[in-house]
Amino acid sequence: MKHAVGLAVLALMGCQSVRQAEGPRASAQLQPTTGNSTTGNATFSQVGDKVHVVATVSGLNPGQEHAFHIHEAGDCSALDGMSAKGHFNPYGKPHGNPATAERHAGDMPALKADASGNARLDTTLDVMSVKPGPASVVGRGLIVHASPDDYKTQPTGNAGARLACGVINPV
């Protein structure tokens, strides 16, 4: 019994040290733009020189991909989400696939809606940061688009209208 308790304490200490090794965190609550019902939330956690992004979104077109981007301004005051401005691009790169090095810091993988219009994204990205600096996502806008991202059309990926907008705030 003492051995089992000791192992449990060591396991908890290990979890605590992992948590301490992580850097700053941020989150965004997605609210629908006018005429839409898309909502959700996303978290951004600094892990070394990368950012772990977890998002849960509902109210999407069932079975469809939706572009998902970080935008320059943390402003969702416009009814259509346009106040969030263009894609977050601190290094002046072309728009591109998040699997490539040549892309905006705000280019992320698409949300893939299930048959009920729900999507979950769990990915780790580079080029962006939660820490202060030019690539920090804190204070930026988070946008869910109506269409899939073609990862070619400059500078937007032909992503279409903005279904939801949120501001990325520190946690």
GUKOLKOL-913220 format. One line per field, with one value per residue (C-alpha): residue number from 1; x, y, z. Coordinates in steps of 0.25 Angstrom, whole numbers. Layout:
BEGIN
k: NUM ... $
c1: X ... $
c2: Y ... $
c3: Z ... $
***
This chain:
BEGIN
k: 1 2 3 4 5 6 7 8 9 10 11 12 13 14 15 16 17 18 19 20 21 22 23 24 25 26 27 28 29 30 31 32 33 34 35 36 37 38 39 40 41 42 43 44 45 46 47 48 49 50 51 52 53 54 55 56 57 58 59 60 61 62 63 64 65 66 67 68 69 70 71 72 73 74 75 76 77 78 79 80 81 82 83 84 85 86 87 88 89 90 91 92 93 94 95 96 97 98 99 100 101 102 103 104 105 106 107 108 109 110 111 112 113 114 115 116 117 118 119 120 121 122 123 124 125 126 127 128 129 130 131 132 133 134 135 136 137 138 139 140 141 142 143 144 145 146 147 148 149 150 151 152 153 154 155 156 157 158 159 160 161 162 163 164 165 166 167 168 169 170 171 $
c1: 0 11 18 5 4 18 16 4 11 22 13 6 19 22 9 12 26 20 10 21 29 18 18 7 -7 -18 -33 -44 -59 -65 -78 -86 -86 -100 -109 -100 -100 -86 -80 -68 -56 -41 -29 -14 -3 12 20 34 35 22 7 -3 -17 -29 -43 -57 -67 -82 -92 -84 -89 -90 -79 -71 -58 -57 -45 -40 -30 -24 -26 -18 -28 -35 -47 -61 -69 -73 -86 -79 -66 -58 -53 -43 -36 -27 -19 -9 4 16 27 21 19 10 -3 -1 -3 0 9 18 29 24 11 4 6 -10 -11 -17 -22 -37 -48 -55 -70 -76 -90 -96 -88 -78 -63 -51 -37 -25 -11 2 8 20 22 13 14 7 19 21 27 24 17 9 -6 -10 -20 -22 -35 -40 -49 -57 -60 -71 -63 -51 -37 -31 -17 -13 -22 -14 -16 -29 -29 -43 -48 -62 -70 -67 -77 -71 -61 -54 -42 -30 -28 -17 -22 $
c2: 0 10 6 10 23 27 24 32 44 42 42 55 62 58 64 77 78 76 87 96 94 99 114 124 121 128 126 131 130 129 137 136 148 153 143 131 121 117 117 111 112 111 110 113 107 111 98 100 108 103 106 95 99 92 97 92 98 96 101 98 93 78 70 82 88 102 111 115 127 136 150 163 171 166 173 166 179 178 170 162 160 169 178 166 171 162 149 151 151 158 153 157 142 138 131 116 102 101 89 98 108 119 124 134 132 132 120 108 95 94 91 78 78 64 61 69 82 80 81 79 83 78 82 88 99 107 122 127 129 132 139 154 157 159 146 146 142 149 161 156 151 137 135 123 124 119 112 103 109 106 110 116 129 141 146 139 125 128 125 133 140 140 131 134 143 143 151 143 147 142 132 $
c3: 0 4 -10 -17 -10 -13 -28 -28 -21 -31 -43 -38 -36 -51 -56 -48 -54 -68 -65 -60 -73 -81 -84 -85 -89 -96 -101 -109 -109 -123 -125 -138 -147 -152 -158 -154 -142 -141 -127 -120 -112 -114 -105 -109 -100 -102 -102 -104 -117 -122 -119 -116 -121 -117 -123 -122 -131 -134 -143 -156 -169 -167 -174 -179 -177 -171 -172 -158 -157 -147 -152 -149 -140 -127 -131 -134 -133 -148 -150 -161 -154 -163 -152 -149 -162 -170 -167 -156 -164 -156 -165 -178 -184 -194 -190 -190 -184 -169 -172 -180 -174 -184 -178 -170 -155 -155 -165 -157 -161 -166 -157 -162 -158 -155 -159 -148 -151 -140 -141 -132 -135 -127 -134 -131 -139 -141 -146 -136 -121 -108 -102 -104 -118 -132 -134 -122 -124 -111 -115 -129 -135 -138 -149 -154 -169 -178 -188 -188 -190 -203 -198 -211 -213 -208 -197 -192 -197 -203 -190 -191 -181 -166 -158 -144 -138 -124 -118 -113 -98 -88 -78 $
***
